Structures are given as structure tokens and as C-alpha cells.
């Protein structure tokens, strides 16, 4: 018996549905996409997340083929589809597109809209259309015109049309933002379930952190044309790259101090800062939901005893009930900007109420101040 060599036994790695390498796009000498690299696996949903104007949609258009990159290359299933010399036309890239504007043809019935991008025998096309309308819950609407449908139904027709040619990759540019909140969650989840079942790679653009956290297997956080951090939603949220990454997902409170002897001294006590040179100004960033509160009896009670750090007195400026939680804003005795704390359920102390604020040190982020 001969022993198999590693090359004979090792499984071949499946190439990603999409691989974008060092994409660059310039307008009038200004870089709007700056060396963006991405991978999307079969059945994976990757979100390009960032503020308006950060280069998300431009990246999507380059991958779709409706805009040319100035540098970089794009691969689908391991095959080059575009670089600065070679270019596969958009219609031959096996890429589906879904946008906020459903772009249905108003003069065509639902079945005709879904069949628009299909080729082949009429019977095969009809079978594929019927299968997709069944999957999106619109089997009885084949003969309706788009104007006879609700917004959610039109979105599902657009999904069926995009899926009809069996694309390897689906590009989605805020396709759910035109739907009202009650419809959005259900339709969004149903859409992604179908795409994952089809093993379609999905690259979705959004500027809403909550939507990205809910939908994505992987998030690429963009700012000023660059991907500043990429990873699973849990990691992006709990191990942010910088202060702006924390602030993109929620309100933040910031306390400043200066490093000395691997410690940063602040009104809330000392924070460890290993490897930070003495004199470096640091920012301790904390989300409102990680502030602990305790009442101060008429502003005269002693600070509560805590094991990690120092309690600091603040005075309530305003408190508002937000539905599932209450937001309380404080003027701190050490000055600085307003501090915010969120408390589950109803908690509405009156303005002027003194309270002790404590920081959950296991939930703090330390960054050098720019």
C-alpha cells in the first residue's frame, strides 16, 4: 500500500464568490475609493457599512461593471472579470443587482418582469418564473402589473427578477430603505434566507449600523474611501478599531487623560495603558448603556464603594423615555461635554437630581487622541 501524498489528500479550497483586490477610483484627481479589498463566500452576506459619501456605492458599481476602477482587479468564483486592461461586460458577469428603486417595468406584468433577463425555451422560462414567484409568496400575482402591488410586493418581484438567471453574486444598494419599518424586517429576512439557500454571495450597502448587524455575516466598515475594519458583527462592535468606529454604532461618552507609567489618570480613576508612552493624551470611550448609576442623597452622600475605579457626581439635565429604555443626560462635576446613560425600561429622574456615575471598565475602549 502506498501512502497518499498531501497533494492527493488535501481538499481543494473553494474560491470566494467575489474577490476584489485593491480597488481604487478617482474623480478629478480625488480618491473616492482607496485600495479596497473584499472577499464574499458562497451564501455569505457581507455589508459595506459607512456614512454617505464614503465610497460604498462606488465600490458596488465597479464590481457590477457599470463603472471602471483606476486600479485593482475583481474575480468571481476565482475567474478574473475585470482589471485595468481586461473587462467582462456587466451582462456577462453573472451578478444580480437590487437597488432602492425596484426599477420594475410598468408596462409588463409581474411574470414578464421576472422573466425579462431569462433566455432559453419558453417552457423553461415559465417554470423558473413560477418557481420564484412561489418562493417569494407571489404565486397568485403573475398577471398583475407593478402599480397594482404594494411596496413590499414590488420589492419581492424585484428579488425574483434578480434571482431568475441564477446569479453567483447579488449586489444590493440599500434595497429595503424605501419600505416602512413594519414591513422591512420581515421582507429583509425572507430575502436573505432565499439568497443563502441559493448559495448566492451577497454584498450589501447600507449606512444603518442596526441593519448591518442584523443582516451581515461580515461587515466592512468604510470611511473616507477606505475599509478601516472588517470582521464579524460581534467583533466589529466589541473590538472597534478606533473612536469613530465605536461612535458609528452608538452614542459615546469620552473622558480624556494623559498616560504616565502605563496608567491614564482620569476623574473616574486610573486606566491601564500598557505600551503607551508617557505624555500621550488618551481617550477613554464608553457607551451610554455601560454607565452604572446610583442616587446621591441631596448631593451630600458619600461616593458608593466600588471595586474598580472612582464614582463621579453628575446632575441630571434631562431624561427621556425611548420605548425600551430611558436616556438620561448629565452635567458632570469635572466639566466637559454632557454625559449620557441609558437605563432599561422607565427611569426618569427629575432635572437637577444629583447622581453617582460609574464606568464599567470591562466595556471601555482606550485610544490615543489624534
N, C-alpha and C positions, 0 to 999 in steps of 0.2 A: 504494500500500500504506500502510495506516495503522499507526502504531506502537501496540502494546498499552500500556495504562496499567498501573502497578504493581498496581492493584486487580484487573485482569483476569488477570494472570500469576502473582501470588503465591499459593502453595497455602494452603488454609485449615488452620490448626493443629487437630489432633485434640485435643479436650478430654480431660483426665485421666479415668480410670475413677472415681476418687474425688478430691474436693477438700473438705477440712474447713478451715473458716476460723474461727480464734479461738474454739475451743470452750472453754466454762467450765462447770464443775459444782461445786456447793457442797452440803455436807451440814451442816445445823445451823450455818450461817454459816462453816464451814471450807471453804476452797477445795481441792478434791482434783484438779481438772483446771484448769490456769491458762493460758488463751489458747493452746491447742494448734492448730497449723495443719499440714496434711499434704496431699501430692499423691501419688497412685499411678497410674501409667500402665498401659495395657493390656499384659498379660504381665509386669508388673514385680512383684517381691516386695519389699515394704517391711517391715522388722521394727521394732516398738516394743520397745525393749530398756531394761531398768532393773530395779532391785531391787523386791521385793514391797512393795506399798503406794504405788507412785509414781504411780498413775493410769492404767496401761496398759489394764487390763481395763475400767475405767470408760469410757475413750475408745472402746474397741471396742463396748461396749454402747450408747453414744449413737449410733454410726454404724449399728449394727444396728437401732436403733429401739425397743429394749426399755427404754431409759432416756432421759429428755428432758434436753437441755442447758439451762442457765440463760442462756447467751449463745452467739452464734455460729451458723453455718449449715453445711449439708452438701449437697454436689452429687454426683450420679452421672452420668457422661457429659455434664456441662455443665448438667444439669437439677436445679433445687432440689428436694430431697426433705425437708428439714426446717430450719426456723429456730425462733424462739421463738413464732411465730404459726401458720405453716403446717407440716403434718406429714403425710407419706405413711405409711400403716400399714406395719409391718415386712414383712408378707407380699407387699406390692406394690413393694418396693424393688429386686427382682432381685439380692438379696445372699444368698450362701450362708454357712452357719455350720458351723464344725468346732471341737469342744472336746475337752478331755482325756477327758471321759466321752463315749463314742461315741453314747450315747442311742439305741441300736437298739431297736426294738420286739420284745420277746422272743417274743411270740405270732405274729409274722409271719415268713414265710420270707425268705431273702435277696432274692429278686426282688421280693417285696412291699414290703420295706423300701426298696429303691431306687426303686420306682415310687410311693412314698407321696405325694410332692409334685408328681406329674405330673398334668396334665389332658389331655383330648382322647380320641381313639379308642383303643380297647384295643389294636389292632394297632400303632399308632404308639408307644404306651407300651411295649409288649413289645419293639419294635425298639430303642428307646432304652435300655431296661434291658439287653438282650442286648449291645448295643454297648459300654456302660460296663463291664459285668462282664468282657467280653473285654479291655478296655483295662487293667483293674486286676488281671488274671490270675486271675479267679474265675469263668470261664465255666462250670465244672462244678459250681458250688456254689449254683445258683439256688434249689434246693428245700431247702437246709439251713436250719436255724434258727440264730440267733446263738450259742446256747450250744454248738453243735457246732463252732464256729470258734475258732481261736487269736486272741490279742490283735491280732497283725498283720493277720490276715484280717478281723477285725471293723473295724479302722481303715480298711481298703481298701473295705469295704462302706459305711462312713460317708462316705468320699470320693465313691464312686459316687452315693450318695443326694444329697449336696450338689451334685454336678455335674449331676444329671439335669435340672433346669429351666433349664440353661444360664445360670447367674448371671453378671452382669457383674463382680462383685466377690466375693471369698471372704475372710471374716474367720475367723482361726484363733487360738484361745486355747490355747497350749501343747498342741496336739493329739497330740504324739509323746512327751510326758513319761511316759506310762503304759507305754511299750514298753521292753523290755530293750535294752541298748546294742548287742547284735549285730544286732537287727532294725531299730533306729531309723534308722541311716544309710541303709540301702537303701530302706526304705519312704518316708522323708522325701524322698530324691532322686527316687524314682519319682513321688511325689505332686506335687512341684513341676514336674517335667517335663510332666506331663499338664496342669497348670494353665497353664503357659506356652504349650503348644501350643494350648490353647483361648482364648488371649489374655485370660484372666481376670486382673484385677488382684488381688493378694494383700496383705492387711495381717495380719501375723502377730505375736502377742505372745509374748515369751519373756523369761526372766530369765537365760538362759545365753549369755554372750558368744560362746562357741565355736559354738553353734548359729546365732546371728545371723550370724557371719562366714561360716559355711559356706553359709547359705541365701539371704542377702539381696543384692539389687542395691543397696538403700539402707537405711541404719539411722537411726532416730530415737532418740537416747539420751535417756531421760526421768529426771528426778529431781525429787522434791517437786512433782509435778503439771505440770512444765514440760518442754518439749523443749529441752535445753541444747546439743545439737549434732545436726546431721543431715547425712548425706552418704554416699558410697560407703564400704564397709568399710575399704578401704585408707586413705582419708583420715581416717576416724574414729580408726583405730589409730595412724597415723603423724603426725597433726597434731591431737592432743587439745585440747579447749577449756580444760581445767584439770586440776589434780592428780587430782581424783576421777574424771575421765574416763579418765586413764591407769590408775588403780588398779582400775577396774571390769573391765578386760581382763586384768590380770595383777598379780602381786605387784610392789611397787615399793620402791626404796631412795630415801631423801630425805636430802640434805645441805643445810644452811642456811648462808646468808652474807648480808652486807649490801652494798648497792650503793654504790659510790663512783667517780665519774669514769667511768661507763658500764662498770664492771667489778664483778664479785662475787667477793670473796676467800673461798676455801674450803680445807679441808685438801687437796683434790685440785687446787689451783691456782686460777687466775683464769678466770672465765667472762664473756664479753661480755654486756652488758645495755644495749644502746642505748635511749635514751629513758626509762630508769628513773631516777627522782630519787634523789639521794644520800640515804642513810639508810634507804631502803626495804629491809626484810628480804625476802629471796628464798629460794625453794626450788628446788634442782636435783633433778629426779626422773629416776631411771634404772631400767630394768627389769633383773632378775637376769641375763637372757641376754646383756646388753650390758656385763657386767663382765669385764675381762681379768684373768687370774691368772698369777702367776709364783712359783716357790718361793723362800723366803728361807732360806739355809743356816743352820740352827740359830739363827735370829733375829739373825744378826750380819752378813749380807751387805749390800752397798750396794743402794740402790734402783735398779731397772733404768732404763736410759736410754730415755725415750720422748719423742716429738716434741710431744705436746700435753698438757701438764699435769704432774701430780705423782703418783707412785705412793705409796700409803699402806699401812702394815703392818697386817695383821689376823691374828688367831689363830683357827684352826678350832675351832668349838664342837661341831658335829655335821655329818655328811654322810650322805645317804640316796640310794639308787638308786631312781629313779621310773619305770623302764621304758625310755623312750627317752632319758633324761637323768639326771644326778645333781644334787641340790640340796645346796649347801654353805653353811653359815651361819657367820658370822664375828663375833668381838668386835673392834671397831676400836680402834686405839691412841688415837684422838681422842675416844673415848667415844661416847655416843649409842646409838640402838637397834641391834639385830642387823642386819648386812648380809647379803644373800642373793645368791648367784651360782649360775647353772645352767650345767652343762657337758655337752655331748653324750656319750652312751654312759656307761661306768662310770668314775667318778673319785671315790674315797673316801679322801681323806687322813684320818689319824687326828686325833682331838681333841687340841688343843694344838699342832698344826703351824703354824708361822708362815708367812705368805704375803704377797706383794705384790698389792694390788688396784689396778687402773687403770680409769678410766671411758672408755668410748667416747664422745667428745664429740659426734660426729655423731648420736648416738642419745639425747642428753639433752634434757630439757624444762625450761625455766625459767618459774616462775610466781611472782607476788608472794604472800607469805604473808598469809593472812587475819588 
